[in-house]
Amino acid sequence: MAKKFYVVWQGRETGIFTDWPTAKRSVDKFPGARYKSFPSKAEAESAFSSGKVSTSPSARKSVAKTPSVGTQKTTAPSGDFQLQIYCDGGCEPNPGNAGSGMAVYRDGKLSELWYGLYNPRGTNNTAELNALYQSLLVAEQGSKDGLSVQVLCDSMYSINCISNWAKGWKAKGWKKTGGEIKNLEIIQQAYALYLTIADKITLSHVKAHAGTEGNELADRMSIVAVDKKERDFVRQPEPLDVGALLRLRAG
C-alpha cells in the first residue's frame, strides 16, 4: 500500500502526519476540523505551508471546507477561544540580530504584548522557537485556569519541530539522519512543555503578513526586541496603541 501523508490545518494538533491514527486523534470530533491526505510528502508540505486545500488532481478529496486561521483577513482574532496567543520571531539579517514577540488576546480582545530574547548572533528559526516556547508558557497557565487556548505561529518549522519531528528525534537519542539537530536546546524545552499540555490546547499555523492583527503585532514586537536589544522577555507598557505599533516596520 502506498504511503500517505496527512495534513491537519485545524485540529487539536496541526501539522503533517505520516499515519492516519495519529492524524485522526487530532481531528476526531474537533469542531471545524480541516484535514486531507496527500500521496507525497512534497505535496503535503506545500499544502500545509499555503494553509489552503490543494486542487492537484493527485490530491485526495477534502473533508472540510472552512477557511483556516491563516487565510482569514481579520483585524482581530475570532471568539472561538478564550485565550489566543500569537507568536513570532525576527532576525536582521539572518543570521544576525534576532528577537521574539508575542500578542495575547483574551475573549477576542488584545490583552498584552511581549518582546525580547535578543540575540546578536541568532537566526530566524531560533527566534521563532523562542517565541513559541514563551507562548506555550502562557498557554500552560491558561489551561490551568480552565480556559480554552489557541497558540498561533506562522513558522511551520517551529510547529513541526515540537508537534511532529521531536518525537522521532527523542526516540533516536535526539539525533536525526543526515546531521545535527539545530536549535536542540530550545526544541527540547518546548517539546517537554508541549507534551504536558498538547491535549488541552490547540496549536495552529497562521499565515504571515496576511493582515491578521495578532500575527502582525507579534511580528512588530520581535523587531522592537531587536531595536531595543532586550535580552529579557518583557511586557510592552500600556496603553497599547495598535495603530502606531502596526505602523512600525515589519520583520
C-alpha positions, 0 to 999 in steps of 0.5 A: 500500500502506498504511503500517505501523508496527512495534513491537519490545518485545524485540529487539536494538533496541526501539522503533517502526519505520516499515519492516519491514527495519529492524524485522526486523534487530532481531528476526531470530533474537533469542531471545524476540523480541516484535514486531507491526505496527500500521496507525497510528502512534497505535496503535503508540505506545500499544502500545509505551508499555503494553509489552503486545500490543494486542487492537484488532481493527485490530491485526495478529496477534502473533508472540510471546507472552512477557511483556516486561521491563516487565510482569514483577513481579520483585524482581530482574532475570532471568539472561538477561544478564550485565550489566543496567543500569537507568536513570532520571531525576527532576525536582521539579517539572518543570521544576525540580530534576532528577537521574539514577540508575542500578542495575547488576546483574551475573549477576542480582545488584545490583552498584552504584548511581549518582546525580547530574547535578543540575540546578536548572533541568532537566526530566524528559526531560533527566534521563532522557537523562542517565541513559541516556547514563551507562548506555550508558557502562557498557554500552560497557565491558561489551561490551568485556569480552565480556559480554552487556548489557541497558540498561533505561529506562522513558522511551520518549522517551529510547529513541526519541530515540537508537534511532529519531528521531536518525537522521532528525534527523542526516540533516536537519542535526539539525533536525526539522519543526515546531521545535527539537530539545530536549535536542540536546546530550545526544541527540547524545552518546548517539546517537554512543555508541549507534551504536558499540555498538547491535549488541552490546547490547540496549536495552529499555523497562521499565515504571515503578513496576511493582515491578521492583527495578532500575527502582525503585532507579534511580528512588530514586537520581535523587531522592537526586541531587536531595536531595543536589544532586550535580552529579557522577555518583557511586557510592552507598557500600556496603553497599547496603541495598535495603530502606531505599533502596526505602523512600525516596520515589519520583520 
